[in-house]
Amino acid sequence: MLDFETISINPKTTQPIQLAAVMIDGRRLEIISEFVSYIKPVTDKDEQIKLGLDDIQEDALRKNKITETQFMNAPDAKTVWALFSDWVNQYNYKKDRWFSPIKAGYNNNNFDDIIVDRLCCRKPYNFGPVEKKYDREGLFHPIHNIDLMKIMFQWFENDYSVKSLSFDSLRNYLGMDDTKSHDALFDSKQAAELLIRMLKLTRNFSKKVKF
């Protein structure tokens, strides 16, 4: 379960300033490890224009409550991505693409996955790993991908007491703590805990349903 905090809202041009993730054991459905780091963005205006990257938007910083001191003293994106890739690959026990961890997040298909793809195989990042045959990121499982928002849609799409499927809205509906919302590690842990609950629920029901 991974999450980025960024300096703007467009996943195709934004710069990540925090990356966090937690690893879930798929059999025991337990969190077994975590990763977190701030990331120093490109701040030179001319360099941003040259690389096609967004400048810092104050609205984004107000939302994620990250200060410039925190990310300006952090390692750059290339360094953090190398550390993160090494962390992910620890859990690819057979060192085979088909045994890579499954990428998961909340609304990650529309946001975080795009950033992952840019960091792996799109300019100005292109840090790898790359699955060259299909021109896509080569870090996570090539087929399976879990977007928790889509799971929640299946359960609440006809429930008018749920105002929206944003994570903030669901936090309120489910009575979850929101004191550190929009911190990447806090959000990753909460999303992972919710995903574990939903997977346990699904596994329990699937034993009782005849398809």
SVG drawing of the C-alpha trace seen along z (x, -y; Angstrom):
<svg xmlns="http://www.w3.org/2000/svg" viewBox="-29 -30 49 53">
<polyline fill="none" stroke="black" stroke-width="0.4" points="0.0,0.0 1.7,-3.2 1.0,-6.9 2.7,-10.1 2.3,-13.6 3.1,-16.1 3.5,-19.9 0.6,-20.1 -2.4,-18.1 -1.6,-17.0 0.0,-13.5 1.6,-14.0 3.6,-17.1 3.7,-17.2 6.8,-16.5 6.6,-14.1 7.8,-15.4 6.9,-12.4 6.7,-8.7 5.5,-6.1 4.4,-2.5 3.5,0.5 4.0,4.1 1.1,6.5 1.6,10.2 -0.9,11.5 -1.5,14.8 -1.7,13.6 -3.1,10.2 -0.8,8.4 1.4,5.3 5.0,6.6 7.1,3.6 7.0,-0.1 9.0,-2.7 8.9,-6.5 11.0,-9.4 10.6,-13.0 11.9,-14.0 13.6,-17.1 11.9,-18.6 13.4,-20.7 12.9,-24.3 14.8,-26.3 12.2,-27.9 14.1,-27.6 14.9,-23.9 11.3,-23.2 10.2,-24.7 13.0,-22.7 11.9,-19.4 8.2,-20.0 7.7,-20.0 5.2,-21.9 6.3,-24.6 5.3,-24.4 1.6,-25.2 0.9,-26.5 -2.6,-24.9 -1.0,-21.5 1.4,-22.2 -1.5,-23.4 -3.3,-20.2 -0.5,-17.8 1.0,-19.9 4.6,-19.4 7.0,-22.3 9.7,-23.4 12.2,-22.6 11.2,-19.0 11.5,-18.4 14.4,-20.8 16.6,-18.8 15.6,-15.5 17.4,-13.4 16.5,-13.9 13.9,-11.8 16.5,-9.5 18.0,-8.6 14.7,-8.0 13.4,-5.9 16.5,-3.7 15.9,-3.1 12.3,-2.4 12.9,0.0 15.4,1.9 12.8,2.1 10.1,3.4 12.4,6.0 13.1,7.5 9.6,9.0 10.0,10.4 11.2,13.7 11.8,15.5 13.4,12.4 10.9,13.0 8.7,10.4 5.6,12.5 6.3,12.7 6.7,8.9 4.6,7.3 1.1,6.1 0.8,2.4 -2.0,1.0 -3.3,-2.4 -6.4,-4.6 -7.3,-6.2 -3.9,-5.1 -5.0,-4.3 -5.8,-7.9 -2.8,-9.4 -0.1,-7.4 0.3,-4.9 0.9,-7.7 3.7,-9.0 5.2,-5.5 5.2,-5.1 7.0,-8.5 9.6,-7.6 10.3,-4.3 10.2,-5.1 9.2,-8.7 11.3,-11.8 12.6,-13.7 12.9,-10.8 13.2,-7.4 15.0,-5.8 13.8,-2.3 13.1,0.6 11.3,0.7 9.5,3.5 10.8,2.6 8.5,4.9 5.4,3.0 7.1,-0.3 5.8,-0.4 7.1,-0.3 8.8,2.9 8.8,2.8 5.4,4.3 3.3,7.3 2.6,6.9 -1.1,7.7 -2.6,7.4 -3.2,3.9 -5.5,2.9 -7.2,-0.4 -9.1,-0.5 -11.4,-3.2 -12.9,-0.8 -13.4,1.8 -15.3,-0.8 -17.4,-1.7 -18.6,1.9 -19.9,1.7 -21.2,-1.9 -22.2,-2.8 -25.9,-2.6 -25.6,-3.9 -26.7,-7.5 -25.5,-8.0 -21.9,-8.0 -21.4,-11.5 -18.4,-10.7 -15.8,-8.0 -12.8,-10.3 -10.7,-8.9 -11.4,-11.8 -15.2,-11.2 -14.8,-7.5 -12.7,-8.2 -15.6,-10.2 -18.1,-7.6 -16.1,-4.7 -15.1,-6.5 -11.4,-6.5 -8.8,-8.9 -8.0,-11.8 -5.6,-13.7 -2.6,-13.1 -4.5,-12.8 -2.5,-13.6 0.7,-12.4 1.9,-9.7 2.8,-7.1 -0.4,-7.7 -2.6,-7.4 -0.7,-4.3 -1.2,-2.6 -4.9,-3.5 -5.5,-2.4 -3.7,0.8 -5.7,1.5 -8.9,0.8 -7.9,3.0 -7.1,5.9 -10.5,5.6 -12.2,5.6 -10.1,8.6 -11.0,10.5 -14.7,9.7 -14.5,10.8 -12.6,14.0 -15.3,14.9 -18.2,14.2 -16.6,16.1 -16.6,19.3 -20.4,19.0 -21.3,18.0 -21.9,20.5 -20.9,18.9"/>
</svg>
